[in-house]
Amino acid sequence: MRILSLFSGCGGLDKGFQNAGYDIVWANDFDKYAVQTYKENFGDHIVLGDINDIPLEELPDFDVLIGGFPCQPFSMMGEKRGFEDARGTLFFRIAEIIKYKIDKNEKPKVVVLENVRSLRTHDKGRTFKTILNILEKDLGYKVFTDVLNTADYGIPQTRNRTYIVCFANENAEFLFPEKQELDLTLQDLLEHNVDQKYFLSDRILPTILSNGTGGYKAKSEIDLEIARPLCATMAKMHRACQDNYVTQNGRVRRLTPRECARLQGFDDDFVIPVSDSQAYKQFGNAVTVNVSQAVAEKIKDVLLELGEWA
């Protein structure tokens, strides 16, 4: 089953589908460092560039479209400008690609989109309603949607994300993967013999462990068994009420890039060829592999039942 991957990043969504037996034939991202990481781990089928600038006729044949389209316009952390933000309009580019394939009688069998949980409630639900209307009424898909948490699929990180799964076949019946019992903690994923650069100095420690200043107050906790959501700006080392910190050998430190990779479900053979700063950004933006694979396997079951798996 051939996949076209958009907004691929370092490949979390792709890895899950690949593990489930799909073939990624084409991928795209506009971040050169993410593309570097992707190529190291998946191959040269990823194209660097803005998807808006890539002619539709250059896209290959595919059966499934997947994409964790940029979440900044809908995020709780941002201004929630939605479609008023230029990045928000990237969903419409996805719709254009699908419409182009429909006009060529090559309608993708499945479309899988991932975004932040708050996409569902942005602008009192109107943004999400617009997206669903386009997928269902304009493009003719049967749509299923749910919020899935990374911690429910074997990885100790609280990370709630909206998944939208669309089938071209109106007879498709889809159930999202069942939750799994979590038997790992953050401590189980920690590295040993960590470089000294990851440990906090006595000077910065009081700031990191404070509960906020001014009008912003939040409890700072470290050594959590289930990690806070990884964010793309981990390199900035926010307070412990936002980022994850652990105690090791009597000292407090931030997570290493490899630990962040593990918290997103990447195996230790996943190559990290970029700087720590870029690695934090990539894993903070990534889709958790375990969740992606669980969704991919359930979709595969439906396609097999419909006789559409190839």
Backbone bond lengths (Angstrom), bond angles and torsions (degrees), N, CA, C in turn:
res aa  C-N    CA-C-N  psi(-1)  N-CA   C-N-CA  omega(-1)  CA-C   N-CA-C  phi
1 M - - - 1.468 - - 1.524 108.51 -
2 R 1.331 115.75 117.59 1.467 121.28 -172.58 1.534 111.37 -84.62
3 I 1.332 114.54 134.53 1.462 120.23 -176.59 1.515 111.54 -117.72
4 L 1.344 114.92 137.12 1.456 123.07 167.78 1.524 106.46 -105.10
5 S 1.323 116.60 122.18 1.463 121.67 -175.86 1.521 110.19 -111.10
6 L 1.331 116.55 125.33 1.458 122.36 178.55 1.526 110.18 -111.82
7 F 1.342 116.17 149.14 1.470 121.64 179.99 1.532 109.04 52.97
8 S 1.318 115.72 49.54 1.459 122.08 -166.81 1.519 114.07 -70.91
9 G 1.358 117.77 -25.66 1.452 119.70 -176.65 1.518 110.80 56.83
10 C 1.315 116.23 -140.27 1.463 119.61 179.35 1.526 112.72 -85.04
11 G 1.343 117.25 -0.97 1.461 119.19 168.42 1.514 117.66 105.32
12 G 1.317 119.63 24.62 1.460 120.36 179.74 1.517 113.31 -64.45
13 L 1.323 116.71 -46.76 1.461 120.41 178.36 1.526 110.22 -65.23
14 D 1.326 115.96 -42.45 1.459 121.18 179.82 1.527 111.74 -62.02
15 K 1.326 116.24 -42.67 1.467 120.49 -177.20 1.519 111.29 -62.17
16 G 1.316 116.62 -40.05 1.456 119.96 178.71 1.512 112.08 -62.70
17 F 1.333 116.66 -43.55 1.466 120.57 179.00 1.527 110.80 -70.00
18 Q 1.313 116.61 -38.73 1.466 119.93 177.10 1.529 110.60 -60.77
19 N 1.320 116.53 -44.21 1.466 120.99 178.67 1.526 111.81 -60.59
20 A 1.337 115.66 -29.10 1.473 120.34 -178.71 1.517 112.56 -86.88
21 G 1.340 117.84 1.44 1.452 120.67 173.76 1.513 116.48 103.10
22 Y 1.321 117.68 10.27 1.462 121.47 177.66 1.535 109.77 -86.99
23 D 1.327 115.73 161.20 1.459 122.26 -178.83 1.530 109.28 -113.64
24 I 1.326 117.27 112.38 1.464 121.07 178.43 1.529 107.84 -80.57
25 V 1.335 117.14 109.32 1.460 120.10 -175.91 1.526 112.79 -95.58
26 W 1.341 116.93 -20.61 1.470 120.08 -177.93 1.526 107.95 -159.04
27 A 1.318 115.38 138.80 1.453 121.11 179.21 1.520 109.30 -140.56
28 N 1.337 115.93 162.67 1.457 119.66 -177.14 1.521 111.12 -151.42
29 D 1.328 114.86 141.62 1.460 121.50 168.98 1.528 108.33 -156.50
30 F 1.333 116.45 154.86 1.463 119.26 -177.88 1.528 112.61 -98.41
31 D 1.353 117.40 -4.32 1.459 122.03 -179.38 1.534 108.98 -93.14
32 K 1.330 116.47 116.14 1.469 119.87 -174.22 1.525 112.37 -65.10
33 Y 1.316 117.59 -29.30 1.469 119.47 179.84 1.529 110.90 -75.77
34 A 1.326 116.33 -37.01 1.465 119.67 175.34 1.524 110.19 -64.54
35 V 1.329 116.28 -40.62 1.465 120.79 177.93 1.524 110.42 -63.48
36 Q 1.338 116.55 -37.56 1.463 120.46 177.04 1.523 110.76 -60.23
37 T 1.317 116.50 -47.36 1.460 120.82 179.06 1.524 110.93 -63.53
38 Y 1.326 116.27 -43.16 1.466 121.14 -179.26 1.533 110.76 -60.05
39 K 1.321 116.10 -46.63 1.464 119.75 -178.70 1.523 111.89 -61.95
40 E 1.322 116.69 -38.16 1.463 120.77 179.82 1.519 111.56 -61.90
41 N 1.334 116.14 -29.07 1.462 119.67 -171.97 1.526 114.84 -110.10
42 F 1.323 117.42 -20.83 1.463 119.50 -175.85 1.521 113.95 -122.55
43 G 1.325 117.62 -30.27 1.461 119.92 -177.37 1.515 112.14 126.23
44 D 1.311 115.07 -174.86 1.463 121.24 -172.12 1.521 114.08 -92.53
45 H 1.317 118.48 14.44 1.465 119.44 -177.99 1.518 112.65 -81.40
46 I 1.327 117.84 2.67 1.459 120.07 177.01 1.529 109.17 -91.67
47 V 1.341 115.75 139.72 1.455 123.12 -178.50 1.518 109.17 -110.34
48 L 1.318 116.59 126.76 1.464 122.02 177.45 1.516 109.58 -82.35
49 G 1.336 116.68 127.90 1.458 119.31 176.62 1.517 112.41 151.07
50 D 1.320 115.76 167.29 1.459 123.32 177.60 1.526 108.69 -75.04
51 I 1.322 117.84 124.46 1.463 121.42 -177.27 1.523 111.24 -60.63
52 N 1.333 117.38 -25.49 1.464 120.15 177.72 1.524 112.01 -68.17
53 D 1.336 117.04 -22.69 1.458 121.34 -176.81 1.527 113.40 -95.99
54 I 1.323 117.11 -4.37 1.467 120.92 -178.34 1.526 109.19 -92.26
55 P 1.329 118.48 118.26 1.469 121.30 -178.69 1.531 111.35 -56.93
56 L 1.309 116.43 136.45 1.458 120.77 -177.43 1.529 111.61 -60.96
57 E 1.322 116.70 -31.98 1.466 119.20 -178.32 1.524 112.64 -70.46
58 E 1.339 116.83 -12.33 1.464 119.58 177.85 1.532 112.68 -85.74
59 L 1.313 117.00 -8.79 1.461 119.82 -179.91 1.528 109.81 -73.94
60 P 1.320 117.53 140.88 1.471 120.22 -179.24 1.519 111.72 -78.06
61 D 1.321 116.25 172.63 1.463 120.83 173.09 1.532 108.56 -68.99
62 F 1.320 116.41 140.96 1.465 120.29 178.88 1.522 109.53 -153.38
63 D 1.323 115.25 162.35 1.466 121.85 -179.21 1.519 112.73 -107.35
64 V 1.325 115.88 -30.17 1.466 122.08 -175.14 1.519 109.05 -132.50
65 L 1.321 116.17 133.78 1.463 121.30 174.17 1.521 108.41 -108.78
66 I 1.347 116.91 129.13 1.452 121.10 176.85 1.526 109.30 -126.51
67 G 1.319 116.39 151.13 1.460 118.41 177.58 1.516 113.06 -175.49
68 G 1.327 115.31 130.32 1.453 120.89 170.36 1.513 107.03 -93.77
69 F 1.333 116.30 80.51 1.461 119.00 -170.98 1.526 110.53 -66.11
70 P 1.330 116.97 150.38 1.471 121.51 -170.70 1.519 113.04 -48.38
71 C 1.328 114.25 130.91 1.463 119.49 -172.21 1.530 113.14 -98.96
72 Q 1.326 119.09 -8.66 1.456 120.28 -173.19 1.526 114.22 -53.01
73 P 1.340 119.46 -39.90 1.451 118.46 -178.20 1.518 114.01 -66.43
74 F 1.352 117.34 -19.85 1.450 120.89 -175.40 1.535 112.48 -111.97
75 S 1.322 117.92 -1.74 1.453 121.73 -170.86 1.519 112.63 -73.75
76 M 1.347 115.92 148.62 1.466 121.42 173.51 1.521 110.55 -62.47
77 M 1.348 116.87 -25.02 1.452 120.90 -176.55 1.533 112.09 -81.72
78 G 1.326 117.05 -19.54 1.452 119.97 -175.56 1.508 112.91 -99.17
79 E 1.323 116.72 -161.43 1.452 121.49 -177.77 1.524 112.33 -88.76
80 K 1.328 117.44 -2.93 1.463 122.63 177.70 1.527 111.74 58.44
81 R 1.305 117.45 44.69 1.457 121.15 -178.24 1.524 112.51 -81.12
82 G 1.341 116.43 -15.02 1.454 119.99 175.42 1.510 113.56 58.48
83 F 1.335 116.19 -133.39 1.454 120.61 -175.40 1.524 112.84 -69.04
84 E 1.335 117.55 -12.05 1.456 119.39 174.33 1.530 110.72 -70.88
85 D 1.323 116.09 -22.96 1.459 121.40 177.74 1.527 108.40 -84.85
86 A 1.325 117.54 135.80 1.466 121.28 -177.49 1.518 111.71 -56.32
87 R 1.351 116.57 -33.69 1.454 119.36 -178.83 1.518 110.69 -67.72
88 G 1.318 116.86 -29.59 1.457 120.81 179.47 1.509 112.40 -64.54
89 T 1.331 116.33 -28.23 1.459 119.79 -177.79 1.525 111.87 -72.99
90 L 1.322 118.58 -6.71 1.462 120.00 177.71 1.522 111.39 -62.24
91 F 1.330 117.78 -24.89 1.463 118.44 173.77 1.524 110.18 -60.53
92 F 1.337 116.34 -38.12 1.454 119.07 -179.61 1.521 111.22 -66.60
93 R 1.320 117.78 -28.83 1.467 120.07 175.29 1.523 110.09 -66.47
94 I 1.329 116.42 -38.52 1.461 120.31 174.85 1.526 109.46 -58.52
95 A 1.328 115.95 -46.27 1.463 120.57 -179.84 1.525 111.08 -61.83
96 E 1.337 117.22 -38.16 1.462 120.97 178.43 1.530 111.50 -63.35
97 I 1.324 116.02 -40.96 1.460 120.34 178.91 1.527 110.55 -62.89
98 I 1.322 115.98 -45.35 1.464 120.29 179.87 1.525 110.45 -63.65
99 K 1.345 116.74 -44.07 1.468 120.98 -179.60 1.530 110.39 -62.58
100 Y 1.311 116.99 -39.55 1.463 121.42 178.14 1.528 110.33 -59.89
101 K 1.337 116.45 -43.37 1.465 120.09 179.53 1.532 111.24 -69.74
102 I 1.325 116.82 -35.98 1.464 120.05 177.47 1.522 110.24 -62.42
103 D 1.331 116.51 -43.33 1.465 121.03 -179.79 1.530 111.69 -63.33
104 K 1.333 117.36 -23.61 1.459 122.17 177.46 1.530 111.90 -94.42
105 N 1.340 115.69 11.04 1.473 121.46 -176.91 1.522 111.61 59.26
106 E 1.328 115.78 35.50 1.461 121.97 179.01 1.527 109.96 -126.75
107 K 1.317 116.18 44.24 1.459 120.98 -176.09 1.528 111.14 -59.28
108 P 1.336 117.92 125.89 1.471 119.87 177.11 1.526 110.91 -57.61
109 K 1.323 115.55 137.39 1.458 119.93 -179.30 1.528 111.79 -68.26
110 V 1.332 115.21 -33.92 1.467 120.37 -176.26 1.523 109.05 -141.42
111 V 1.322 115.79 143.77 1.467 122.89 170.97 1.518 107.25 -127.04
112 V 1.331 116.44 130.02 1.463 121.44 179.78 1.525 108.47 -125.67
113 L 1.330 116.28 119.58 1.459 121.86 -179.67 1.524 109.73 -121.29
114 E 1.329 114.83 146.28 1.471 121.20 -178.64 1.517 108.68 -132.09
115 N 1.342 115.92 141.00 1.457 120.38 179.56 1.523 108.64 -158.40
116 V 1.319 116.22 -179.73 1.461 120.59 -179.12 1.526 111.05 -68.96
117 R 1.316 115.89 157.56 1.465 120.19 -179.50 1.522 111.72 -58.98
118 S 1.335 117.29 -39.05 1.465 121.08 -174.27 1.522 113.32 -70.46
119 L 1.336 117.82 -5.12 1.458 119.69 173.50 1.531 110.34 -56.48
120 R 1.322 116.17 -34.40 1.463 121.09 -176.02 1.528 112.72 -68.35
121 T 1.322 116.69 -27.06 1.464 119.98 -175.64 1.522 113.59 -110.90
122 H 1.342 116.68 -2.76 1.461 119.51 -178.11 1.529 111.00 -58.46
123 D 1.328 115.93 137.52 1.469 122.44 179.59 1.531 110.65 52.35
124 K 1.344 114.81 45.87 1.472 122.60 177.38 1.534 111.93 58.28
125 G 1.328 114.89 31.11 1.455 119.96 176.31 1.514 114.53 89.01
126 R 1.333 117.94 -4.65 1.468 120.33 -176.12 1.528 112.16 -69.26
127 T 1.352 117.09 -37.15 1.463 119.76 179.09 1.529 110.55 -61.10
128 F 1.324 116.36 -47.41 1.461 120.99 -178.54 1.518 110.56 -65.16
129 K 1.318 116.20 -39.12 1.467 120.47 178.65 1.524 110.52 -62.54
130 T 1.333 116.62 -39.35 1.462 120.57 177.87 1.518 111.14 -62.06
131 I 1.342 115.85 -45.72 1.464 120.69 179.21 1.529 110.59 -59.83
132 L 1.325 116.71 -47.49 1.464 120.11 -178.37 1.531 111.49 -65.62
133 N 1.316 117.12 -37.60 1.463 120.38 178.66 1.530 111.21 -62.28
134 I 1.333 116.30 -41.77 1.463 120.14 179.10 1.521 110.27 -64.00
135 L 1.341 116.18 -44.95 1.459 120.07 -178.40 1.523 112.23 -66.92
136 E 1.306 116.67 -40.85 1.464 120.96 -174.93 1.528 112.15 -84.51
137 K 1.318 116.83 -54.85 1.457 120.14 -171.86 1.528 112.91 -84.17
138 D 1.328 116.69 -44.19 1.463 119.34 -177.00 1.528 112.45 -78.86
139 L 1.333 116.71 -38.25 1.463 120.53 -174.13 1.532 113.18 -105.50
140 G 1.330 116.94 -10.64 1.454 120.08 171.97 1.509 116.43 76.32
141 Y 1.317 117.40 35.93 1.465 120.73 179.30 1.526 111.99 -102.60
142 K 1.314 114.89 152.03 1.459 121.45 169.36 1.515 106.56 -91.86
143 V 1.322 117.04 119.83 1.457 121.43 -166.17 1.528 111.40 -112.89
144 F 1.334 114.43 137.24 1.457 122.74 175.29 1.529 107.80 -126.39
145 T 1.309 117.61 139.26 1.462 119.41 -177.58 1.524 111.04 -144.51
146 D 1.317 115.49 147.80 1.467 121.31 178.71 1.519 108.66 -161.29
147 V 1.325 116.07 166.60 1.460 122.67 173.50 1.522 108.18 -105.02
148 L 1.334 116.71 123.69 1.464 121.78 -179.14 1.517 109.46 -115.85
149 N 1.333 115.10 138.89 1.462 122.35 -178.25 1.526 109.40 -108.18
150 T 1.324 116.11 128.77 1.462 121.49 179.52 1.524 112.27 -50.65
151 A 1.333 117.26 -38.91 1.467 121.17 -177.78 1.525 112.78 -64.44
152 D 1.323 117.73 -15.64 1.460 121.32 178.70 1.527 112.67 -90.20
153 Y 1.343 116.13 3.07 1.465 119.79 -177.25 1.522 111.88 -133.03
154 G 1.338 115.27 38.55 1.456 120.45 167.89 1.508 116.87 93.03
155 I 1.329 118.91 -1.29 1.466 121.95 -177.28 1.530 109.77 -121.01
156 P 1.334 118.51 127.76 1.467 121.16 -175.98 1.529 113.55 -78.42
157 Q 1.307 116.35 68.47 1.461 122.86 174.58 1.527 108.52 -142.40
158 T 1.322 117.01 128.46 1.455 120.74 173.56 1.522 107.69 -78.14
159 R 1.315 116.16 110.64 1.473 120.63 -176.17 1.517 108.01 -151.53
160 N 1.319 116.33 96.38 1.450 121.92 -178.62 1.523 110.29 -92.41
161 R 1.324 115.85 127.10 1.453 120.68 -178.41 1.534 110.54 -136.28
162 T 1.318 115.01 143.62 1.457 122.04 175.75 1.526 110.00 -80.48
163 Y 1.317 116.31 128.02 1.466 121.99 174.52 1.520 109.06 -114.80
164 I 1.331 115.32 134.60 1.459 122.59 177.21 1.526 107.29 -121.56
165 V 1.316 116.66 116.43 1.464 122.38 -178.21 1.524 108.43 -115.74
166 C 1.333 116.97 123.80 1.459 122.34 -173.42 1.528 110.43 -123.26
167 F 1.326 116.26 132.20 1.467 121.81 177.89 1.526 109.90 -115.42
168 A 1.324 115.55 136.15 1.459 120.17 175.82 1.524 110.90 -71.43
169 N 1.326 117.37 -30.14 1.462 122.62 -178.88 1.529 109.43 -81.71
170 E 1.325 116.24 117.70 1.461 120.69 -177.38 1.518 113.41 -67.30
171 N 1.328 117.22 -13.54 1.466 120.87 178.54 1.530 112.81 -86.05
172 A 1.322 116.31 -3.02 1.465 119.83 -178.74 1.520 111.16 -66.08
173 E 1.308 115.24 135.62 1.470 122.18 172.76 1.518 106.88 -123.94
174 F 1.306 116.76 122.20 1.464 120.96 -171.71 1.518 111.05 -127.93
175 L 1.321 115.03 133.46 1.457 121.92 173.05 1.520 108.40 -119.09
176 F 1.312 117.09 131.84 1.455 119.84 177.96 1.527 110.05 -66.15
177 P 1.327 117.01 152.82 1.479 120.16 -175.95 1.521 112.40 -59.32
178 E 1.329 115.03 142.37 1.460 120.64 179.33 1.522 110.96 -68.45
179 K 1.313 115.46 151.48 1.458 120.75 178.37 1.521 110.04 -68.70
180 Q 1.322 115.29 149.45 1.453 121.75 179.10 1.528 109.64 -113.50
181 E 1.306 114.99 153.37 1.467 119.16 176.12 1.528 109.13 -73.71
182 L 1.311 116.38 131.85 1.465 121.11 -178.26 1.521 109.62 -85.98
183 D 1.335 117.00 121.11 1.464 120.17 -179.43 1.526 112.13 -118.15
184 L 1.337 116.64 14.46 1.458 121.63 175.83 1.519 109.97 -120.23
185 T 1.329 116.02 153.03 1.454 121.27 171.13 1.527 108.25 -119.11
186 L 1.312 115.23 167.87 1.462 119.79 176.03 1.524 110.08 -55.77
187 Q 1.316 116.51 -38.79 1.465 120.29 -178.18 1.530 112.24 -61.99
188 D 1.334 116.85 -29.57 1.463 120.40 178.27 1.524 112.29 -67.68
189 L 1.320 117.20 -19.44 1.461 121.33 -175.60 1.523 113.37 -101.60
190 L 1.314 116.90 0.90 1.468 119.64 -176.38 1.521 111.78 -74.26
191 E 1.333 114.95 146.94 1.458 121.81 173.70 1.525 109.82 -82.62
192 H 1.324 115.68 160.53 1.457 121.41 174.23 1.529 108.51 -113.06
193 N 1.305 116.82 162.25 1.468 121.71 -178.46 1.535 111.59 54.24
194 V 1.324 114.31 51.35 1.462 121.62 -176.85 1.525 110.37 -78.63
195 D 1.329 115.51 142.94 1.465 121.87 179.35 1.528 110.52 -58.01
196 Q 1.312 116.43 143.96 1.461 122.16 -177.32 1.529 112.70 -61.25
197 K 1.320 117.63 -22.90 1.466 119.76 -176.80 1.525 112.88 -65.39
198 Y 1.331 116.92 -17.52 1.463 119.48 -179.27 1.529 112.97 -86.96
199 F 1.318 117.37 -11.84 1.464 120.87 179.84 1.518 110.40 -83.58
200 L 1.328 116.62 144.33 1.459 121.98 -177.27 1.524 110.70 -82.13
201 S 1.311 115.28 141.14 1.463 120.38 177.51 1.531 110.20 -77.17
202 D 1.291 116.46 159.90 1.470 121.04 177.67 1.515 110.65 -61.76
203 R 1.316 116.83 -27.57 1.464 120.70 -178.07 1.529 112.02 -71.10
204 I 1.331 116.70 -42.53 1.467 119.91 -175.45 1.523 113.06 -88.62
205 L 1.318 117.24 -18.75 1.466 121.35 -174.60 1.534 113.33 -55.62
206 P 1.360 119.92 -46.15 1.476 119.26 -179.54 1.523 112.50 -60.04
207 T 1.324 117.83 -36.44 1.459 120.84 179.02 1.520 111.08 -67.91
208 I 1.336 116.35 -45.01 1.466 120.97 -179.18 1.526 111.19 -62.05
209 L 1.328 116.81 -37.76 1.464 120.96 -174.97 1.520 113.37 -90.85
210 S 1.324 118.47 -0.04 1.460 120.65 179.82 1.521 110.40 -73.22
211 N 1.313 115.35 162.07 1.456 121.20 -177.61 1.521 112.95 -94.11
212 G 1.300 116.90 21.57 1.453 120.39 178.60 1.511 112.23 101.83
213 T 1.306 116.08 171.18 1.465 121.83 -179.35 1.517 109.80 -135.95
214 G 1.332 115.15 162.38 1.458 120.21 176.52 1.514 112.16 59.21
215 G 1.340 116.04 -129.89 1.454 120.40 -177.55 1.509 114.16 -85.55
216 Y 1.337 116.87 -0.72 1.461 119.61 -178.53 1.526 109.22 -109.67
217 K 1.309 116.06 114.61 1.459 121.24 178.59 1.523 109.45 -129.09
218 A 1.317 116.22 132.16 1.463 121.54 176.73 1.517 108.10 -155.47
219 K 1.307 116.13 144.68 1.449 120.74 -176.39 1.517 110.87 -72.29
220 S 1.320 116.48 126.79 1.458 121.37 178.74 1.523 109.91 -94.17
221 E 1.317 115.08 118.81 1.464 121.31 179.01 1.524 109.34 -126.03
222 I 1.316 115.76 143.81 1.457 120.52 175.65 1.526 108.87 -123.23
223 D 1.321 116.18 173.27 1.464 122.60 178.75 1.527 112.32 58.85
224 L 1.317 116.58 37.23 1.458 120.35 177.50 1.524 110.36 -69.30
225 E 1.322 116.88 145.81 1.465 119.93 176.92 1.525 111.01 -76.10
226 I 1.333 116.11 -34.23 1.464 121.33 174.25 1.517 107.13 -114.30
227 A 1.317 116.79 120.05 1.462 121.57 -172.66 1.514 112.37 -66.48
228 R 1.322 114.34 152.91 1.455 119.68 169.34 1.530 109.16 -67.41
229 P 1.328 117.49 162.56 1.471 119.45 177.25 1.522 111.39 -58.69
230 L 1.319 116.37 128.46 1.458 119.91 175.54 1.524 108.74 -67.49
231 C 1.321 116.57 138.90 1.457 120.18 178.99 1.523 110.10 -118.58
232 A 1.326 115.90 161.63 1.462 121.18 -175.44 1.520 113.16 -71.79
233 T 1.333 117.40 -14.36 1.470 120.57 -176.29 1.519 112.03 -108.37
234 M 1.321 116.71 31.31 1.466 120.11 -179.45 1.517 112.94 -60.15
235 A 1.325 117.96 -27.26 1.461 121.21 -178.86 1.526 111.87 -61.22
236 K 1.331 116.55 -23.68 1.468 120.65 -179.13 1.523 112.04 -77.33
237 M 1.320 117.32 -12.33 1.471 123.03 -179.67 1.535 111.05 53.94
238 H 1.322 116.00 77.47 1.446 121.94 175.47 1.530 109.79 -72.27
239 R 1.285 116.80 176.03 1.462 120.36 175.81 1.530 110.23 -63.61
240 A 1.303 114.76 161.34 1.467 120.65 -175.98 1.526 112.65 -68.25
241 C 1.309 117.61 -7.67 1.458 119.51 173.63 1.526 111.51 -79.05
242 Q 1.339 116.45 -9.45 1.467 120.40 178.85 1.523 112.41 -120.06
243 D 1.318 117.76 -44.07 1.464 121.54 -179.23 1.521 111.19 -101.63
244 N 1.324 115.59 167.98 1.461 122.11 -178.11 1.527 111.53 -96.55
245 Y 1.337 116.26 131.50 1.462 122.51 175.87 1.519 108.59 -134.14
246 V 1.323 115.80 149.18 1.459 121.05 -178.34 1.522 109.79 -133.58
247 T 1.319 115.51 158.36 1.460 121.71 176.31 1.522 108.75 -101.43
248 Q 1.324 115.51 129.82 1.469 120.28 179.29 1.526 107.86 -144.55
249 N 1.320 115.53 129.98 1.469 120.64 -177.51 1.524 112.24 54.55
250 G 1.339 114.44 37.00 1.458 119.93 176.18 1.520 115.05 77.82
251 R 1.327 117.85 5.90 1.463 121.91 -179.76 1.530 110.47 -126.73
252 V 1.321 115.03 154.39 1.462 121.13 -178.86 1.526 109.40 -94.79
253 R 1.300 116.42 137.08 1.466 120.53 178.34 1.518 110.53 -142.39
254 R 1.332 114.09 162.96 1.455 120.54 173.14 1.526 108.84 -84.34
255 L 1.295 116.38 171.14 1.457 120.81 177.01 1.524 110.77 -75.31
256 T 1.300 116.64 150.27 1.462 121.49 174.91 1.528 108.46 -85.38
257 P 1.320 118.09 161.11 1.470 120.06 175.14 1.528 112.86 -56.24
258 R 1.329 117.84 -38.14 1.462 120.15 179.67 1.523 110.70 -64.64
259 E 1.323 117.15 -38.67 1.460 119.98 177.56 1.523 110.73 -65.59
260 C 1.327 116.95 -37.53 1.459 120.61 176.18 1.520 110.36 -64.72
261 A 1.322 116.67 -39.52 1.460 120.65 176.47 1.531 110.17 -60.19
262 R 1.302 116.75 -44.36 1.464 121.06 179.15 1.527 110.73 -62.45
263 L 1.338 116.41 -37.70 1.462 120.54 179.66 1.526 112.39 -72.17
264 Q 1.322 116.84 -7.21 1.455 120.80 173.38 1.532 111.39 -110.86
265 G 1.331 116.24 10.32 1.456 120.26 173.34 1.513 115.76 85.27
266 F 1.335 118.17 9.30 1.463 120.73 178.17 1.531 109.89 -81.98
267 D 1.322 116.84 134.73 1.457 121.75 176.84 1.525 110.15 -68.36
268 D 1.320 115.73 162.50 1.463 119.89 -177.60 1.523 113.22 -70.82
269 D 1.334 118.10 -11.15 1.459 119.31 174.92 1.527 111.92 -84.69
270 F 1.329 116.95 0.25 1.461 121.15 175.70 1.523 108.02 -71.78
271 V 1.321 116.68 121.90 1.466 122.65 -174.55 1.528 109.99 -79.25
272 I 1.340 116.17 133.75 1.468 122.31 176.08 1.525 107.30 -113.40
273 P 1.347 118.96 92.09 1.461 121.47 -172.69 1.524 114.60 -90.97
274 V 1.323 117.14 1.59 1.463 120.55 -172.80 1.530 110.90 -109.41
275 S 1.320 116.60 175.43 1.459 122.38 178.74 1.526 110.35 -65.58
276 D 1.339 115.43 162.06 1.461 119.35 177.10 1.521 111.38 -56.14
277 S 1.309 116.86 -42.53 1.460 121.11 -177.85 1.527 111.27 -59.78
278 Q 1.327 116.30 -46.00 1.461 120.27 178.58 1.529 111.28 -69.17
279 A 1.328 116.98 -36.01 1.466 120.27 179.13 1.524 110.88 -64.48
280 Y 1.333 116.78 -44.24 1.466 119.80 177.08 1.528 110.56 -58.28
281 K 1.316 116.41 -43.33 1.459 121.08 179.51 1.525 110.84 -61.36
282 Q 1.322 116.42 -45.68 1.463 120.44 -177.01 1.517 112.60 -66.49
283 F 1.318 117.12 -44.38 1.462 118.89 -179.41 1.525 111.40 -74.49
284 G 1.329 117.07 -28.88 1.460 119.78 175.07 1.520 112.16 -67.46
285 N 1.318 116.46 -29.86 1.466 121.54 179.40 1.521 112.86 -90.58
286 A 1.304 117.71 -12.17 1.468 121.20 -169.31 1.531 112.91 -70.74
287 V 1.320 114.35 156.91 1.462 122.47 167.54 1.521 107.28 -85.46
288 T 1.324 117.69 137.35 1.458 120.69 179.63 1.527 110.63 -67.75
289 V 1.326 116.33 125.62 1.464 121.59 -175.15 1.525 111.43 -58.75
290 N 1.319 117.68 -43.29 1.468 120.62 -177.47 1.521 112.32 -59.48
291 V 1.332 116.32 -41.44 1.460 120.48 -179.68 1.523 109.50 -69.32
292 S 1.326 116.22 -44.99 1.458 120.85 178.52 1.526 111.41 -57.43
293 Q 1.324 116.66 -44.78 1.460 120.16 -178.53 1.525 111.43 -65.88
294 A 1.337 116.41 -40.10 1.467 119.56 179.49 1.529 110.79 -62.53
295 V 1.322 117.08 -41.23 1.460 121.08 177.52 1.526 110.20 -66.95
296 A 1.331 116.87 -44.31 1.463 121.60 -178.97 1.527 111.62 -59.62
297 E 1.314 116.88 -40.74 1.464 120.87 -178.99 1.528 111.50 -67.35
298 K 1.342 116.85 -37.55 1.460 120.17 177.92 1.527 110.87 -68.02
299 I 1.336 116.26 -37.85 1.467 119.88 176.20 1.524 110.10 -64.49
300 K 1.315 116.59 -42.01 1.469 121.15 178.36 1.525 110.87 -58.74
301 D 1.322 116.88 -41.55 1.467 120.85 178.57 1.528 110.74 -59.12
302 V 1.331 116.86 -42.43 1.462 120.94 -179.76 1.524 110.42 -66.30
303 L 1.336 117.00 -44.46 1.468 120.40 -179.73 1.526 111.28 -63.91
304 L 1.322 116.69 -37.06 1.470 120.22 176.85 1.526 110.10 -64.98
305 E 1.317 115.96 -41.94 1.468 120.05 -179.83 1.528 110.91 -65.54
306 L 1.333 117.01 -34.40 1.459 121.47 179.84 1.532 112.17 -82.06
307 G 1.344 116.47 -7.74 1.458 120.36 -177.46 1.523 113.16 74.38
308 E 1.335 116.06 25.73 1.467 121.19 -175.88 1.515 113.20 -110.31
309 W 1.330 117.71 1.15 1.461 119.33 179.72 1.525 109.85 -79.00
310 A 1.335 115.32 130.13 1.465 118.74 -179.83 1.519 109.61 -142.54
